[in-house]
Amino acid sequence: MTIFSPSILPEEKAPSHAADCSLCELADQRQRVVWGEGNPDANIVLILDNPGARENREGDPFLCGTRETLQLGLHEAGLDIRSVYVTYLLKCRPVRAYDKPAARAACFPHLKAQLGAKNPRILFGFGNTVVQTLFADEEKDVKGLRGGWHTVLGLPAAFTYHPLAVRRRPVLMKFFLEDLSLLAIKSEELLE
């Protein structure tokens, strides 16, 4: 097995309709829109709640802990980082408090359009925010959905804990890796 070394993935430029979006208050907070990163032609799309820190104070590219933990999990599950595309429910990084339901409602059409254009074969979501938005149900959570496959937007979808939650609570790493292993198995079934 190869040695794990996290990397900064290439970003995909946001289309103009998203780059110029002003539908929620995050437009006033953002430095830029982060559309997605990784392989833009991948059959597997990973969905996180929002982009994290991407540059350090000097403006140099920065690999945040969330992205490092995500990449470690993919590596441990035997998934090649080049086989996935990572995107976000919110396309802007929040820097202060904001109206979360309004921001999710404003950004969800961007995600749906993005998935429609990419036409992936598998979706994999991280954290309760993603679960609740994709299912339009505040009662749903990762704990109740993890470990199996569901259908979201007509696609097979599975879920696990957010990488930041795994960093904060290492006891979750076992479940995180189990769920990413399910993704590896499903990708072999569907994509090979």
N, C-alpha and C positions, 0 to 999 in steps of 0.2 A: 504494500500500500504506500502511496506517496505521502510525503510529509505535508502537513497542513500549513498553508501560508495564505492568509487573507489578502485580497486584492481590491483595488478600487475598480469597479466595473465601468465600462463606457456608458455614458448617459445618452439617451435618445432625446433629441430636441422636441420640445412641446409644439404642437400645431398652433397656429395663430389664434384660433378660437379659444384655446386654453391659456396661452401665454398672455393674452390680453383680458382674461376673465376678470370681472369685477362684481360677481354675483354675491360675494359674501365679504365679511370684514377682513378675512385673511389677505385679501388683495392689498390692503393698506399696511399689512405687517411684513409681507414677503420681500425677500431679496430677488427671488426668481421663482418660476414654476419648475417643479421637478416632475417630468412626465413618467420616466421609468429608466431602468438601467439593466445592463446585461445584454443577452442575445435578443434583438428585436424580432427575430424570426422563430423563437423558441415555441415549442408546443406546450410547454409548462409555464403558466403565469402564476407567480407568487404575489400575494396582495398583503401589504402592511397598511397600518392606519394612516401614517403620514411620514414624509421624509424627515430624517434626523439631521444632525449637524453634518455638513459636507465639507466645510473649510475651517481651518483653525483661525486664530485671531490675525494671523499674518496673511490670510487668504490662500494658503496652500491646501491642496486636497487632503481630506481627512477621512479616515475610516472609523466611523463611530462604533460604539460597543454593540449596538443592535445589529449592524451589518456584519460585524465580525462574528458574533454568535450565530447568526443565520448561516454564514458561510461555513463555520465549523460544523454545524448540524448537517448541512448538505454533504460536506466531506465525509463525516462519520457514517452517513447513510449510504455512501457510495454514489452520490449524484454529482455529476460534473457541473461546476458552476457555469460552464459555457452552454449548458442545456436548458437554462432557465432565464426568464425575464422577470424582473422585480418591478412592481408598480405599487401605487399608493391610492388609497381611498381619497384622501385629501392630497392635492397636488402642490400645496404650499406648506412650508414648515412653520407651525405656529411658534411665536416667540413670546406671547403673553396670553392671558385669558381671552376666550372668545366664545361665541354662541355655537356650541358643538352641533346641536341638531340642525341649525340653519346651514352651517358650513358643510355638513355631510349631505344634506339635501341639495345644496348648490353644486357640489362636486360629483355626486353619484352619476349624473348624466355623462360627465366626462369619462368616468371609468367605463360605463356601459358602451360608449362610443369607441373607446380604446379597445375593449375586448372584442367588439364587433369587427373592428378593422384588423385586429391581430388574428382572430379566429383560432384561439388555442384549443388544444384537445383536453387539457386538465387545468383546473384552478386549485390553488392551495392557499388558504387564508390563515393569518396569524392574529390571534387576540379577539377578545369579545367585541370590540368596536367593529371590526370587519364582519364578524358573524352576525351581529345585530343589524348591521346595515344591509348586508346581502340578503338576509331573510326578512327584512323589514319587521323585526320582532325583538323588542327590548328584553323579552324573557329568555331568549336563546343565549347559550353560552358555550364556550369551548369545551368545558368539562362534560357537558351533555352530548356534544357532537363528535368529539375526538374519537379516534379508533375505528372509524367507518367512513363510508363514502355516501355522499348526498348529491342531489342535483341542484345546481344553481345556474340560472340563465341558460338552461338546457345542457349544461356541462357537468361531468363528474367533478365533485369538489370535496375536499377534506380540509380539516382545520386542526390547529395546534395552538399552544400557548405562544404569546408574543415573545420574541427573543429577549426583550428587555426584562420581562417577567422571569425568564429563565436565568438571566444574569443575576437578578436580585434574589431569586429563590432557587439555588442550585438543585434542590430536590426535584424540580420540574424537568431537569435535563433528561432524565430517563424517559419520561413521556414524550418530550420533544423529539428525541431520537427515534422512539417507537413510531411516532406519527410520520416523521420524515422517511423512515424505512418503508412504511405503507406507500408513500409517494413513489419511492424507488421501484417497488414491486409493480404498482399501477403503470408507471411509465414504461416499464419493460413489456407489460401486457399490451398496452395500447399503441406504443410507438415503435415496436420492433417486429 
